[in-house]
Amino acid sequence: MEYGKVTEKILNDLIAICGAAHVISSRELLENYSHDYTEDLKYYPEVAVKPVTAVEISKIMLLCNKHHIPATPRGAGTGLSGGALPVFGGIIISMERFNKIFEIDEWNLQATVEPGVINQVFQDAIMEKVCFIP
């Protein structure tokens, strides 16, 4: 499959969706989104976006689908499996603004959190309830 590229129009559409402060397109800043902790692999995305609602994610995905642009979801970038590497370029959808802990149910040993919650922050919140995760 041949993938589309992020044009100036698409970049402007992303800014309209997420706001200029949450759309990253400079090569220098994209370096942070080009790798995780998987060996020394680096794949630069064309753009990284940081949505804050499911509606924004839906609009980004519709845009990617319409223009055949690869979209790669990404948490904190600390993965060890390469799952968040944008191997085909395109758009990184950073989940870092989805960082809420909704509930920690110590009775049932369950928690409801957003995908951008950092493990240490989650661990600290659990410790306040006299629990811990290995």
N, CA, C and O atoms as a GROMACS GRO file, in nm:
protein
  536
    1MET      N    1   0.084  -0.119   0.000
    1MET     CA    2   0.000   0.000   0.000
    1MET      C    3   0.088   0.124   0.000
    1MET      O    4   0.190   0.129   0.068
    2GLU      N    5   0.047   0.221  -0.074
    2GLU     CA    6   0.118   0.348  -0.078
    2GLU      C    7   0.048   0.445   0.018
    2GLU      O    8  -0.073   0.466   0.010
    3TYR      N    9   0.126   0.504   0.107
    3TYR     CA   10   0.070   0.593   0.208
    3TYR      C   11   0.076   0.739   0.163
    3TYR      O   12   0.166   0.780   0.090
    4GLY      N   13  -0.023   0.816   0.207
    4GLY     CA   14  -0.027   0.958   0.180
    4GLY      C   15   0.069   1.033   0.271
    4GLY      O   16   0.115   0.980   0.372
    5LYS      N   17   0.097   1.154   0.236
    5LYS     CA   18   0.185   1.242   0.314
    5LYS      C   19   0.104   1.354   0.378
    5LYS      O   20  -0.004   1.389   0.331
    6VAL      N   21   0.159   1.408   0.486
    6VAL     CA   22   0.095   1.521   0.553
    6VAL      C   23   0.127   1.648   0.475
    6VAL      O   24   0.242   1.689   0.465
    7THR      N   25   0.024   1.707   0.419
    7THR     CA   26   0.039   1.831   0.342
    7THR      C   27   0.015   1.951   0.435
    7THR      O   28  -0.023   1.934   0.551
    8GLU      N   29   0.037   2.070   0.383
    8GLU     CA   30   0.010   2.192   0.459
    8GLU      C   31  -0.139   2.200   0.496
    8GLU      O   32  -0.173   2.242   0.607
    9LYS      N   33  -0.226   2.158   0.405
    9LYS     CA   34  -0.371   2.158   0.432
    9LYS      C   35  -0.404   2.062   0.546
    9LYS      O   36  -0.482   2.097   0.636
   10ILE      N   37  -0.346   1.944   0.544
   10ILE     CA   38  -0.371   1.846   0.651
   10ILE      C   39  -0.315   1.897   0.783
   10ILE      O   40  -0.378   1.881   0.888
   11LEU      N   41  -0.198   1.957   0.778
   11LEU     CA   42  -0.140   2.015   0.899
   11LEU      C   43  -0.234   2.121   0.957
   11LEU      O   44  -0.255   2.125   1.078
   12ASN      N   45  -0.289   2.206   0.872
   12ASN     CA   46  -0.384   2.307   0.919
   12ASN      C   47  -0.512   2.244   0.975
   12ASN      O   48  -0.569   2.294   1.072
   13ASP      N   49  -0.555   2.134   0.914
   13ASP     CA   50  -0.672   2.061   0.966
   13ASP      C   51  -0.642   2.006   1.106
   13ASP      O   52  -0.728   2.010   1.194
   14LEU      N   53  -0.522   1.953   1.126
   14LEU     CA   54  -0.482   1.901   1.257
   14LEU      C   55  -0.478   2.013   1.362
   14LEU      O   56  -0.519   1.994   1.476
   15ILE      N   57  -0.429   2.129   1.321
   15ILE     CA   58  -0.426   2.245   1.412
   15ILE      C   59  -0.569   2.286   1.447
   15ILE      O   60  -0.596   2.322   1.562
   16ALA      N   61  -0.659   2.281   1.352
   16ALA     CA   62  -0.799   2.315   1.378
   16ALA      C   63  -0.862   2.215   1.475
   16ALA      O   64  -0.949   2.251   1.555
   17ILE      N   65  -0.819   2.091   1.469
   17ILE     CA   66  -0.874   1.987   1.557
   17ILE      C   67  -0.818   1.998   1.699
   17ILE      O   68  -0.895   1.998   1.795
   18CYS      N   69  -0.687   2.009   1.712
   18CYS     CA   70  -0.621   2.000   1.843
   18CYS      C   71  -0.568   2.131   1.898
   18CYS      O   72  -0.536   2.141   2.016
   19GLY      N   73  -0.557   2.232   1.814
   19GLY     CA   74  -0.496   2.358   1.855
   19GLY      C   75  -0.347   2.357   1.823
   19GLY      O   76  -0.282   2.253   1.830
   20ALA      N   77  -0.295   2.472   1.787
   20ALA     CA   78  -0.155   2.482   1.743
   20ALA      C   79  -0.056   2.435   1.849
   20ALA      O   80   0.048   2.379   1.815
   21ALA      N   81  -0.087   2.456   1.975
   21ALA     CA   82   0.004   2.416   2.082
   21ALA      C   83   0.016   2.264   2.095
   21ALA      O   84   0.108   2.214   2.160
   22HIS      N   85  -0.076   2.191   2.032
   22HIS     CA   86  -0.078   2.045   2.047
   22HIS      C   87  -0.050   1.972   1.916
   22HIS      O   88  -0.081   1.853   1.902
   23VAL      N   89   0.009   2.043   1.820
   23VAL     CA   90   0.051   1.983   1.693
   23VAL      C   91   0.199   2.012   1.676
   23VAL      O   92   0.241   2.128   1.673
   24ILE      N   93   0.279   1.906   1.665
   24ILE     CA   94   0.424   1.920   1.658
   24ILE      C   95   0.470   1.877   1.520
   24ILE      O   96   0.442   1.766   1.475
   25SER      N   97   0.543   1.967   1.454
   25SER     CA   98   0.589   1.933   1.320
   25SER      C   99   0.737   1.962   1.297
   25SER      O  100   0.790   1.929   1.191
   26SER      N  101   0.805   2.023   1.393
   26SER     CA  102   0.948   2.051   1.372
   26SER      C  103   1.030   1.924   1.394
   26SER      O  104   1.005   1.849   1.488
   27ARG      N  105   1.125   1.903   1.310
   27ARG     CA  106   1.209   1.782   1.315
   27ARG      C  107   1.274   1.767   1.453
   27ARG      O  108   1.283   1.657   1.507
   28GLU      N  109   1.320   1.877   1.508
   28GLU     CA  110   1.386   1.874   1.639
   28GLU      C  111   1.293   1.820   1.748
   28GLU      O  112   1.333   1.735   1.827
   29LEU      N  113   1.170   1.869   1.752
   29LEU     CA  114   1.075   1.824   1.854
   29LEU      C  115   1.019   1.685   1.824
   29LEU      O  116   0.980   1.613   1.916
   30LEU      N  117   1.014   1.647   1.697
   30LEU     CA  118   0.965   1.514   1.661
   30LEU      C  119   1.062   1.404   1.702
   30LEU      O  120   1.025   1.287   1.707
   31GLU      N  121   1.186   1.440   1.732
   31GLU     CA  122   1.284   1.341   1.776
   31GLU      C  123   1.232   1.264   1.897
   31GLU      O  124   1.254   1.143   1.908
   32ASN      N  125   1.163   1.333   1.987
   32ASN     CA  126   1.108   1.267   2.106
   32ASN      C  127   1.005   1.161   2.071
   32ASN      O  128   0.983   1.068   2.149
   33TYR      N  129   0.941   1.174   1.956
   33TYR     CA  130   0.835   1.081   1.914
   33TYR      C  131   0.886   0.977   1.814
   33TYR      O  132   0.806   0.899   1.762
   34SER      N  133   1.015   0.975   1.788
   34SER     CA  134   1.072   0.886   1.687
   34SER      C  135   1.119   0.753   1.743
   34SER      O  136   1.161   0.665   1.667
   35HIS      N  137   1.114   0.736   1.873
   35HIS     CA  138   1.168   0.615   1.934
   35HIS      C  139   1.096   0.584   2.065
   35HIS      O  140   1.025   0.668   2.119
   36ASP      N  141   1.117   0.463   2.113
   36ASP     CA  142   1.080   0.427   2.248
   36ASP      C  143   1.204   0.363   2.310
   36ASP      O  144   1.315   0.399   2.272
   37TYR      N  145   1.189   0.272   2.401
   37TYR     CA  146   1.306   0.210   2.462
   37TYR      C  147   1.344   0.078   2.395
   37TYR      O  148   1.410  -0.006   2.456
   38THR      N  149   1.302   0.060   2.270
   38THR     CA  150   1.338  -0.058   2.192
   38THR      C  151   1.472  -0.034   2.125
   38THR      O  152   1.481   0.037   2.026
   39GLU      N  153   1.573  -0.093   2.178
   39GLU     CA  154   1.708  -0.082   2.121
   39GLU      C  155   1.736   0.060   2.071
   39GLU      O  156   1.707   0.157   2.141
   40ASP      N  157   1.793   0.072   1.952
   40ASP     CA  158   1.828   0.203   1.897
   40ASP      C  159   1.747   0.236   1.772
   40ASP      O  160   1.797   0.303   1.682
   41LEU      N  161   1.624   0.189   1.766
   41LEU     CA  162   1.541   0.212   1.649
   41LEU      C  163   1.482   0.352   1.651
   41LEU      O  164   1.435   0.399   1.755
   42LYS      N  165   1.485   0.420   1.535
   42LYS     CA  166   1.427   0.554   1.522
   42LYS      C  167   1.350   0.563   1.391
   42LYS      O  168   1.402   0.531   1.284
   43TYR      N  169   1.227   0.607   1.402
   43TYR     CA  170   1.141   0.632   1.287
   43TYR      C  171   1.069   0.763   1.314
   43TYR      O  172   0.989   0.773   1.407
   44TYR      N  173   1.097   0.863   1.234
   44TYR     CA  174   1.036   0.994   1.256
   44TYR      C  175   0.895   1.000   1.197
   44TYR      O  176   0.874   0.961   1.082
   45PRO      N  177   0.799   1.048   1.274
   45PRO     CA  178   0.668   1.076   1.216
   45PRO      C  179   0.676   1.209   1.141
   45PRO      O  180   0.772   1.285   1.158
   46GLU      N  181   0.579   1.236   1.059
   46GLU     CA  182   0.573   1.367   0.993
   46GLU      C  183   0.518   1.471   1.090
   46GLU      O  184   0.558   1.588   1.087
   47VAL      N  185   0.427   1.427   1.176
   47VAL     CA  186   0.361   1.515   1.272
   47VAL      C  187   0.326   1.434   1.396
   47VAL      O  188   0.298   1.314   1.388
   48ALA      N  189   0.327   1.499   1.511
   48ALA     CA  190   0.274   1.440   1.634
   48ALA      C  191   0.162   1.530   1.683
   48ALA      O  192   0.176   1.652   1.687
   49VAL      N  193   0.050   1.470   1.720
   49VAL     CA  194  -0.063   1.546   1.772
   49VAL      C  195  -0.096   1.496   1.911
   49VAL      O  196  -0.078   1.379   1.943
   50LYS      N  197  -0.146   1.588   1.994
   50LYS     CA  198  -0.180   1.554   2.132
   50LYS      C  199  -0.327   1.590   2.159
   50LYS      O  200  -0.357   1.696   2.214
   51PRO      N  201  -0.417   1.501   2.118
   51PRO     CA  202  -0.559   1.528   2.140
   51PRO      C  203  -0.593   1.514   2.289
   51PRO      O  204  -0.516   1.462   2.368
   52VAL      N  205  -0.713   1.564   2.324
   52VAL     CA  206  -0.756   1.556   2.464
   52VAL      C  207  -0.897   1.498   2.478
   52VAL      O  208  -0.944   1.477   2.590
   53THR      N  209  -0.964   1.472   2.366
   53THR     CA  210  -1.097   1.412   2.372
   53THR      C  211  -1.107   1.300   2.268
   53THR      O  212  -1.029   1.293   2.173
   54ALA      N  213  -1.204   1.213   2.290
   54ALA     CA  214  -1.230   1.106   2.193
   54ALA      C  215  -1.278   1.164   2.060
   54ALA      O  216  -1.250   1.108   1.955
   55VAL      N  217  -1.349   1.276   2.065
   55VAL     CA  218  -1.394   1.341   1.942
   55VAL      C  219  -1.275   1.387   1.859
   55VAL      O  220  -1.274   1.371   1.737
   56GLU      N  221  -1.173   1.445   1.925
   56GLU     CA  222  -1.053   1.487   1.851
   56GLU      C  223  -0.984   1.366   1.788
   56GLU      O  224  -0.940   1.373   1.673
   57ILE      N  225  -0.974   1.257   1.861
   57ILE     CA  226  -0.912   1.135   1.806
   57ILE      C  227  -0.992   1.087   1.685
   57ILE      O  228  -0.934   1.050   1.583
   58SER      N  229  -1.123   1.088   1.696
   58SER     CA  230  -1.207   1.046   1.585
   58SER      C  231  -1.184   1.132   1.461
   58SER      O  232  -1.175   1.081   1.350
   59LYS      N  233  -1.176   1.263   1.480
   59LYS     CA  234  -1.152   1.354   1.367
   59LYS      C  235  -1.014   1.330   1.305
   59LYS      O  236  -1.000   1.334   1.183
   60ILE      N  237  -0.914   1.305   1.388
   60ILE     CA  238  -0.779   1.276   1.337
   60ILE      C  239  -0.780   1.147   1.256
   60ILE      O  240  -0.722   1.140   1.148
   61MET      N  241  -0.847   1.045   1.308
   61MET     CA  242  -0.853   0.917   1.238
   61MET      C  243  -0.930   0.928   1.107
   61MET      O  244  -0.893   0.865   1.008
   62LEU      N  245  -1.037   1.006   1.105
   62LEU     CA  246  -1.110   1.028   0.980
   62LEU      C  247  -1.020   1.095   0.876
   62LEU      O  248  -1.022   1.058   0.758
   63LEU      N  249  -0.942   1.193   0.920
   63LEU     CA  250  -0.850   1.263   0.831
   63LEU      C  251  -0.743   1.166   0.778
   63LEU      O  252  -0.713   1.164   0.658
   64CYS      N  253  -0.688   1.085   0.867
   64CYS     CA  254  -0.586   0.987   0.825
   64CYS      C  255  -0.645   0.887   0.727
   64CYS      O  256  -0.583   0.855   0.625
   65ASN      N  257  -0.763   0.838   0.756
   65ASN     CA  258  -0.827   0.741   0.668
   65ASN      C  259  -0.855   0.801   0.531
   65ASN      O  260  -0.830   0.737   0.428
   66LYS      N  261  -0.907   0.921   0.529
   66LYS     CA  262  -0.941   0.987   0.402
   66LYS      C  263  -0.820   1.005   0.312
   66LYS      O  264  -0.830   0.992   0.191
   67HIS      N  265  -0.704   1.035   0.372
   67HIS     CA  266  -0.584   1.064   0.295
   67HIS      C  267  -0.481   0.951   0.298
   67HIS      O  268  -0.368   0.968   0.252
   68HIS      N  269  -0.519   0.836   0.353
   68HIS     CA  270  -0.432   0.717   0.360
   68HIS      C  271  -0.300   0.747   0.433
   68HIS      O  272  -0.193   0.705   0.390
   69ILE      N  273  -0.311   0.820   0.543
   69ILE     CA  274  -0.193   0.856   0.621
   69ILE      C  275  -0.183   0.761   0.740
   69ILE      O  276  -0.281   0.743   0.813
   70PRO      N  277  -0.067   0.699   0.762
   70PRO     CA  278  -0.052   0.609   0.876
   70PRO      C  279  -0.068   0.686   1.008
   70PRO      O  280  -0.019   0.798   1.023
   71ALA      N  281  -0.138   0.624   1.102
   71ALA     CA  282  -0.157   0.682   1.235
   71ALA      C  283  -0.104   0.582   1.338
   71ALA      O  284  -0.139   0.464   1.334
   72THR      N  285  -0.020   0.630   1.427
   72THR     CA  286   0.038   0.543   1.531
   72THR      C  287   0.004   0.600   1.668
   72THR      O  288   0.048   0.711   1.701
   73PRO      N  289  -0.073   0.526   1.749
   73PRO     CA  290  -0.101   0.573   1.885
   73PRO      C  291   0.022   0.555   1.972
   73PRO      O  292   0.102   0.463   1.950
   74ARG      N  293   0.038   0.642   2.070
   74ARG     CA  294   0.156   0.638   2.155
   74ARG      C  295   0.120   0.683   2.296
   74ARG      O  296   0.049   0.782   2.315
   75GLY      N  297   0.168   0.608   2.394
   75GLY     CA  298   0.151   0.647   2.533
   75GLY      C  299   0.266   0.737   2.574
   75GLY      O  300   0.287   0.843   2.515
   76ALA      N  301   0.340   0.695   2.674
   76ALA     CA  302   0.451   0.777   2.725
   76ALA      C  303   0.581   0.753   2.649
   76ALA      O  304   0.679   0.826   2.670
   77GLY      N  305   0.585   0.654   2.561
   77GLY     CA  306   0.706   0.628   2.484
   77GLY      C  307   0.810   0.546   2.556
   77GLY      O  308   0.927   0.545   2.518
   78THR      N  309   0.768   0.477   2.662
   78THR     CA  310   0.863   0.397   2.739
   78THR      C  311   0.854   0.249   2.705
   78THR      O  312   0.916   0.166   2.772
   79GLY      N  313   0.778   0.215   2.601
   79GLY     CA  314   0.759   0.075   2.564
   79GLY      C  315   0.888   0.007   2.522
   79GLY      O  316   0.986   0.071   2.485
   80LEU      N  317   0.885  -0.126   2.530
   80LEU     CA  318   1.002  -0.207   2.496
   80LEU      C  319   0.976  -0.296   2.375
   80LEU      O  320   1.061  -0.378   2.339
   81SER      N  321   0.860  -0.282   2.312
   81SER     CA  322   0.826  -0.372   2.202
   81SER      C  323   0.822  -0.304   2.066
   81SER      O  324   0.804  -0.372   1.965
   82GLY      N  325   0.837  -0.173   2.060
   82GLY     CA  326   0.834  -0.102   1.932
   82GLY      C  327   0.694  -0.076   1.881
   82GLY      O  328   0.679  -0.030   1.768
   83GLY      N  329   0.592  -0.103   1.960
   83GLY     CA  330   0.455  -0.087   1.917
   83GLY      C  331   0.415   0.057   1.887
   83GLY      O  332   0.318   0.080   1.814
   84ALA      N  333   0.487   0.154   1.942
   84ALA     CA  334   0.452   0.295   1.920
   84ALA      C  335   0.547   0.364   1.824
   84ALA      O  336   0.552   0.487   1.818
   85LEU      N  337   0.623   0.286   1.748
   85LEU     CA  338   0.716   0.345   1.651
   85LEU      C  339   0.644   0.371   1.519
   85LEU      O  340   0.579   0.281   1.466
   86PRO      N  341   0.654   0.492   1.467
   86PRO     CA  342   0.588   0.525   1.340
   86PRO      C  343   0.669   0.476   1.220
   86PRO      O  344   0.725   0.557   1.146
   87VAL      N  345   0.674   0.346   1.201
   87VAL     CA  346   0.762   0.288   1.099
   87VAL      C  347   0.727   0.333   0.956
   87VAL      O  348   0.811   0.326   0.867
   88PHE      N  349   0.604   0.379   0.934
   88PHE     CA  350   0.564   0.428   0.802
   88PHE      C  351   0.549   0.580   0.800
   88PHE      O  352   0.487   0.635   0.709
   89GLY      N  353   0.605   0.648   0.902
   89GLY     CA  354   0.592   0.794   0.908
   89GLY      C  355   0.454   0.833   0.954
   89GLY      O  356   0.403   0.778   1.051
   90GLY      N  357   0.393   0.927   0.886
   90GLY     CA  358   0.257   0.965   0.917
   90GLY      C  359   0.243   1.046   1.045
   90GLY      O  360   0.324   1.133   1.076
   91ILE      N  361   0.138   1.014   1.120
   91ILE     CA  362   0.101   1.092   1.236
   91ILE      C  363   0.109   1.008   1.362
   91ILE      O  364   0.054   0.898   1.369
   92ILE      N  365   0.178   1.059   1.462
   92ILE     CA  366   0.176   1.001   1.597
   92ILE      C  367   0.058   1.064   1.670
   92ILE      O  368   0.044   1.186   1.672
   93ILE      N  369  -0.025   0.981   1.728
   93ILE     CA  370  -0.132   1.031   1.814
   93ILE      C  371  -0.088   1.005   1.957
   93ILE      O  372  -0.102   0.894   2.008
   94SER      N  373  -0.036   1.109   2.020
   94SER     CA  374   0.016   1.098   2.156
   94SER      C  375  -0.099   1.103   2.255
   94SER      O  376  -0.183   1.194   2.250
   95MET      N  377  -0.103   1.007   2.344
   95MET     CA  378  -0.210   1.000   2.444
   95MET      C  379  -0.170   1.067   2.575
   95MET      O  380  -0.236   1.047   2.676
   96GLU      N  381  -0.064   1.146   2.574
   96GLU     CA  382  -0.012   1.202   2.699
   96GLU      C  383  -0.109   1.294   2.770
   96GLU      O  384  -0.097   1.312   2.892
   97ARG      N  385  -0.204   1.353   2.700
   97ARG     CA  386  -0.303   1.440   2.766
   97ARG      C  387  -0.419   1.360   2.824
   97ARG      O  388  -0.500   1.414   2.899
   98PHE      N  389  -0.428   1.232   2.789
   98PHE     CA  390  -0.528   1.142   2.848
   98PHE      C  391  -0.463   1.081   2.973
   98PHE      O  392  -0.419   0.966   2.971
   99ASN      N  393  -0.459   1.158   3.081
   99ASN     CA  394  -0.379   1.118   3.196
   99ASN      C  395  -0.457   1.116   3.328
   99ASN      O  396  -0.401   1.140   3.435
  100LYS      N  397  -0.586   1.086   3.320
  100LYS     CA  398  -0.668   1.085   3.441
  100LYS      C  399  -0.681   0.944   3.499
  100LYS      O  400  -0.691   0.845   3.426
  101ILE      N  401  -0.681   0.939   3.630
  101ILE     CA  402  -0.714   0.816   3.703
  101ILE      C  403  -0.858   0.836   3.750
  101ILE      O  404  -0.884   0.922   3.834
  102PHE      N  405  -0.950   0.757   3.698
  102PHE     CA  406  -1.090   0.773   3.733
  102PHE      C  407  -1.128   0.702   3.862
  102PHE      O  408  -1.199   0.757   3.946
  103GLU      N  409  -1.080   0.580   3.877
  103GLU     CA  410  -1.120   0.501   3.994
  103GLU      C  411  -1.015   0.396   4.024
  103GLU      O  412  -0.960   0.333   3.935
  104ILE      N  413  -0.991   0.378   4.152
  104ILE     CA  414  -0.911   0.266   4.199
  104ILE      C  415  -1.000   0.190   4.297
  104ILE      O  416  -1.031   0.239   4.406
  105ASP      N  417  -1.039   0.072   4.258
  105ASP     CA  418  -1.128  -0.013   4.337
  105ASP      C  419  -1.044  -0.119   4.406
  105ASP      O  420  -1.018  -0.226   4.350
  106GLU      N  421  -1.000  -0.088   4.528
  106GLU     CA  422  -0.912  -0.182   4.598
  106GLU      C  423  -0.983  -0.310   4.637
  106GLU      O  424  -0.918  -0.413   4.655
  107TRP      N  425  -1.115  -0.307   4.652
  107TRP     CA  426  -1.191  -0.426   4.689
  107TRP      C  427  -1.185  -0.532   4.578
  107TRP      O  428  -1.166  -0.650   4.604
  108ASN      N  429  -1.202  -0.487   4.452
  108ASN     CA  430  -1.200  -0.578   4.337
  108ASN      C  431  -1.066  -0.580   4.264
  108ASN      O  432  -1.052  -0.649   4.162
  109LEU      N  433  -0.969  -0.505   4.315
  109LEU     CA  434  -0.836  -0.498   4.253
  109LEU      C  435  -0.843  -0.458   4.106
  109LEU      O  436  -0.782  -0.520   4.019
  110GLN      N  437  -0.920  -0.351   4.081
  110GLN     CA  438  -0.935  -0.298   3.946
  110GLN      C  439  -0.916  -0.147   3.948
  110GLN      O  440  -0.938  -0.082   4.051
  111ALA      N  441  -0.876  -0.094   3.837
  111ALA     CA  442  -0.863   0.051   3.823
  111ALA      C  443  -0.911   0.092   3.685
  111ALA      O  444  -0.900   0.017   3.588
  112THR      N  445  -0.964   0.212   3.678
  112THR     CA  446  -1.006   0.269   3.551
  112THR      C  447  -0.921   0.394   3.529
  112THR      O  448  -0.933   0.492   3.603
  113VAL      N  449  -0.836   0.390   3.427
  113VAL     CA  450  -0.744   0.500   3.399
  113VAL      C  451  -0.742   0.527   3.248
  113VAL      O  452  -0.780   0.442   3.168
  114GLU      N  453  -0.698   0.647   3.213
  114GLU     CA  454  -0.679   0.678   3.072
  114GLU      C  455  -0.543   0.627   3.026
  114GLU      O  456  -0.456   0.601   3.110
  115PRO      N  457  -0.523   0.611   2.896
  115PRO     CA  458  -0.400   0.548   2.846
  115PRO      C  459  -0.272   0.628   2.864
  115PRO      O  460  -0.163   0.572   2.851
  116GLY      N  461  -0.282   0.757   2.895
  116GLY     CA  462  -0.161   0.838   2.912
  116GLY      C  463  -0.113   0.848   3.056
  116GLY      O  464  -0.019   0.923   3.083
  117VAL      N  465  -0.174   0.774   3.147
  117VAL     CA  466  -0.131   0.778   3.287
  117VAL      C  467   0.007   0.713   3.297
  117VAL      O  468   0.027   0.600   3.251
  118ILE      N  469   0.100   0.784   3.355
  118ILE     CA  470   0.236   0.733   3.373
  118ILE      C  471   0.235   0.629   3.485
  118ILE      O  472   0.171   0.649   3.588
  119ASN      N  473   0.306   0.520   3.463
  119ASN     CA  474   0.306   0.409   3.560
  119ASN      C  475   0.341   0.455   3.701
  119ASN      O  476   0.278   0.410   3.797
  120GLN      N  477   0.440   0.542   3.716
  120GLN     CA  478   0.480   0.586   3.850
  120GLN      C  479   0.368   0.666   3.917
  120GLN      O  480   0.346   0.653   4.037
  121VAL      N  481   0.299   0.749   3.841
  121VAL     CA  482   0.186   0.826   3.895
  121VAL      C  483   0.076   0.729   3.939
  121VAL      O  484   0.016   0.747   4.045
  122PHE      N  485   0.051   0.628   3.859
  122PHE     CA  486  -0.049   0.527   3.892
  122PHE      C  487  -0.007   0.451   4.018
  122PHE      O  488  -0.088   0.429   4.109
  123GLN      N  489   0.118   0.411   4.023
  123GLN     CA  490   0.170   0.339   4.139
  123GLN      C  491   0.155   0.424   4.267
  123GLN      O  492   0.115   0.372   4.371
  124ASP      N  493   0.188   0.551   4.258
  124ASP     CA  494   0.174   0.640   4.375
  124ASP      C  495   0.029   0.650   4.420
  124ASP      O  496   0.002   0.649   4.540
  125ALA      N  497  -0.064   0.659   4.326
  125ALA     CA  498  -0.206   0.667   4.361
  125ALA      C  499  -0.254   0.537   4.426
  125ALA      O  500  -0.334   0.539   4.519
  126ILE      N  501  -0.203   0.426   4.377
  126ILE     CA  502  -0.240   0.296   4.436
  126ILE      C  503  -0.184   0.284   4.577
  126ILE      O  504  -0.250   0.233   4.667
  127MET      N  505  -0.062   0.330   4.596
  127MET     CA  506   0.002   0.322   4.729
  127MET      C  507  -0.077   0.401   4.833
  127MET      O  508  -0.076   0.365   4.951
  128GLU      N  509  -0.143   0.508   4.792
  128GLU     CA  510  -0.227   0.584   4.885
  128GLU      C  511  -0.343   0.502   4.938
  128GLU      O  512  -0.398   0.531   5.044
  129LYS      N  513  -0.380   0.398   4.864
  129LYS     CA  514  -0.489   0.311   4.905
  129LYS      C  515  -0.436   0.181   4.967
  129LYS      O  516  -0.511   0.085   4.983
  130VAL      N  517  -0.311   0.178   5.000
  130VAL     CA  518  -0.244   0.065   5.062
  130VAL      C  519  -0.247  -0.059   4.973
  130VAL      O  520  -0.266  -0.171   5.019
  131CYS      N  521  -0.228  -0.035   4.845
  131CYS     CA  522  -0.215  -0.144   4.747
  131CYS      C  523  -0.086  -0.120   4.672
  131CYS      O  524  -0.021  -0.016   4.689
  132PHE      N  525  -0.047  -0.216   4.588
  132PHE     CA  526   0.064  -0.192   4.499
  132PHE      C  527   0.051  -0.287   4.380
  132PHE      O  528  -0.014  -0.391   4.389
  133ILE      N  529   0.114  -0.250   4.270
  133ILE     CA  530   0.121  -0.338   4.155
  133ILE      C  531   0.267  -0.376   4.134
  133ILE      O  532   0.356  -0.293   4.151
  134PRO      N  533   0.291  -0.499   4.097
  134PRO     CA  534   0.430  -0.541   4.076
  134PRO      C  535   0.488  -0.480   3.950
  134PRO      O  536   0.604  -0.505   3.917
   0.00000   0.00000   0.00000
